[in-house]
Amino acid sequence: MLHRSDLNRVLLTPDGSRISEVLGRVTTGDADCSVARIVMPIGMGQPRRRNGFRELMIIISGSCEVDLPDGTVQLAAGDVLDLPTGTAYAERGGPGGCSLWAVCWPAFQPALVTWLEP
């Protein structure tokens, strides 16, 4: 089944990132998996958190930095980062910003995110 981004259904986060869920709880009612396109502005990203789901970050264009417990990883177009359930991390867009796909299972839901102190 084909799923496409709906440009009329974009969540704008406080840091200016744009998130468009293509498949998941909000768009298709799927609780098993979610797929969202995320566009992060230069130097901006979500605060440190720990998710109750596994997440793959698939970089489409630009770059981003992801702070992990064992150091910072630089990601560029074509890179895939696997974040197992419970991994503490924070990300931010690189010098040209970043566009990526996020695949989460089970599907993303705010109740599964624990925000951590900086």
matplotlib code that plots the C-alpha trace (Angstrom):
import matplotlib.pyplot as plt

x = [0.0, 1.3, 1.7, 2.6, 3.5, 0.6, 2.1, -1.1, -0.3, 3.0, 3.9, 6.2, 8.2, 9.5, 12.9, 11.5, 11.8, 9.0, 7.7, 5.3, 4.1, 3.5, 2.5, 1.7, -0.8, -1.9, -2.2, -3.1, -3.8, -0.9, 0.5, 3.2, 5.4, 5.6, 7.5, 7.9, 9.9, 11.8, 13.4, 15.8, 17.0, 20.7, 21.9, 18.4, 17.0, 15.1, 16.4, 18.0, 15.5, 15.0, 12.4, 10.3, 10.7, 13.4, 14.2, 16.1, 17.3, 17.8, 19.5, 18.2, 20.1, 22.3, 23.8, 23.2, 25.0, 23.6, 24.9, 24.9, 26.1, 29.5, 30.1, 28.8, 28.1, 28.2, 25.6, 25.5, 23.2, 22.9, 23.8, 21.5, 21.6, 19.9, 18.8, 17.7, 14.8, 16.0, 19.0, 19.6, 20.2, 19.8, 20.2, 20.7, 20.9, 24.3, 25.6, 23.0, 20.3, 19.1, 16.3, 15.7, 13.2, 12.5, 11.2, 9.9, 8.5, 6.3, 4.9, 5.8, 3.6, 4.5, 3.8, 6.8, 9.3, 11.1, 12.7, 16.0, 17.9, 20.6]
y = [0.0, 3.4, 6.1, 9.7, 12.7, 15.1, 18.6, 19.8, 17.6, 18.8, 19.2, 22.1, 21.6, 24.4, 24.2, 24.7, 21.1, 19.9, 16.4, 14.7, 11.2, 9.1, 5.9, 5.4, 6.0, 9.5, 8.9, 5.2, 4.0, 1.6, 1.0, -1.5, 0.9, 4.6, 6.3, 10.1, 12.6, 15.1, 18.3, 19.9, 23.5, 24.3, 23.7, 22.9, 19.6, 17.9, 17.8, 14.7, 11.9, 8.2, 6.4, 3.4, 2.2, 1.4, 4.1, 4.1, 7.5, 7.4, 10.6, 11.8, 15.1, 17.5, 16.3, 16.1, 15.3, 12.8, 12.9, 9.4, 8.1, 7.1, 10.2, 12.3, 10.7, 12.8, 11.6, 12.5, 11.6, 7.9, 7.1, 5.0, 5.2, 2.4, 3.6, 0.6, 1.1, 3.0, 4.7, 8.3, 10.7, 14.2, 15.4, 18.7, 19.7, 20.2, 23.3, 22.9, 21.4, 17.9, 15.9, 12.3, 9.5, 8.2, 4.6, 3.6, 0.4, 0.2, 3.3, 6.7, 8.1, 10.9, 8.7, 6.5, 9.4, 10.3, 13.8, 13.9, 16.7, 18.3]
z = [0.0, -1.0, 1.7, 0.9, 3.1, 3.6, 3.5, 5.3, 8.3, 9.5, 13.1, 13.9, 17.0, 19.4, 17.8, 14.3, 13.1, 10.8, 11.3, 8.8, 9.8, 6.7, 8.5, 12.2, 15.0, 13.8, 10.0, 9.6, 13.1, 13.0, 16.5, 15.3, 13.3, 12.4, 9.6, 9.6, 7.6, 9.7, 8.6, 11.2, 10.9, 11.2, 14.7, 16.0, 17.3, 20.1, 23.7, 25.2, 25.7, 26.0, 23.8, 24.7, 21.1, 18.7, 16.1, 12.8, 11.6, 7.8, 6.6, 3.2, 2.8, 4.8, 8.1, 11.8, 15.0, 17.5, 21.1, 22.5, 25.9, 24.4, 22.3, 19.4, 16.0, 12.8, 10.2, 6.5, 3.6, 3.2, 6.8, 9.0, 12.8, 14.8, 18.3, 20.4, 22.8, 25.9, 24.3, 25.6, 22.8, 21.4, 17.8, 16.0, 12.4, 10.8, 8.9, 6.1, 8.3, 7.9, 6.3, 7.5, 7.8, 11.3, 11.5, 15.0, 16.3, 18.1, 16.5, 18.0, 20.7, 23.2, 26.2, 25.1, 25.3, 28.5, 28.4, 30.2, 32.0, 29.8]

ax = plt.figure().add_subplot(projection="3d")
ax.plot(x, y, z, "-o")
ax.set_aspect("equal")
plt.show()
